Amino acid sequence: MADTVADSAQAPAAVRHAEETMGTVFSFDVRGGEPGAVRAAVDEAVAGLHRVDEVFSTYREDSQVSRLQRGRLTVGECDPEVAEVLELAAEAERLSDGWFSTSYGGRLDPTGIVKGWSVERAARQLAAVPGVSGVSVNGGGDVQLLGVPGAQRPWRVGISDPLRPGGLAAVISAAGVDELAVATSGTAERGAHIIDPRTGRSAVTDLVAVTVVGPRLTWADCWATAAFAMGSREGLAWLESLPGVEALLITAGDEVRCTGGLAARLG
């Protein structure tokens, strides 16, 4: 889990909103822009998140993904976003050598990519509003940051310590970059929910949490899930090979492992 932190002094006017959907809470923090226009854009982004839940939920019998799984719809008959997400998921599966997958036991389940993709999409929609200087969208602890919250004041994201409730394992700074995403996969909040695609069962590894930092939340979310399923040794080596990606891995034995460039993002 992660919480966005931004200094308030000398910061542009902020529009904030929290919305519950997809079984979690999405938090919006938008800096700059005309407040009325920003609020309208937030309302539109929120409506988009609810629409994503209607289309992609595996818990709704009438969702497009559920009907696609049952053979009642084709991909071409679904909203265009379904094809977009499935194409992104196929790319994530290829780049992770199958450690990220949307198919378990022959069933289609794209939820592992949908949240990160939908948060990133909402953040980019809000950043396009005239005058907006900074956007933070946090979906259940996975965060997409764009721009800055104020002059010479970067966005900062606190990473929860999975072994010490209420504590922080690290603080990630977006200083010097225009876009940064932070995604965490682990067992602290939801238990053993991450699937090992090679067995179809819960992933059993030495890890309790993997936090991935990169430009885009769509990919950061996928990479955190894949690396967790790999375990600390293989996961760290794979994450080190990805351009523009840094990571923090915490084992059940309270060992912290980091990619070589993570230190530059701490603060």
Secondary structure, DSSP 8 states (H G I E B T S, - for coil): -EEEE---TT---EEEEEEEETTEEEEEEEEES-HHHHHHHHHHHHHHHHHHHHHH-SS-TTSHHHHHHTTSS-GGGS-HHHHHHHHHHHHHHHHTTTSS-SEETTEE-THHHHHHHHHHHHHHHHHTSTTEEEEEEEETTEEEEEE-SBTTB--EEEEE-TTSTT-EEEEEE-TT-SEEEEEEEESTTT-S--EETTTTEE---SEEEEEEEES-HHHHHHHHHHHHHH-HHHHHHHHHTSTT-EEEEEETTS-EEE-TTGGGGB-
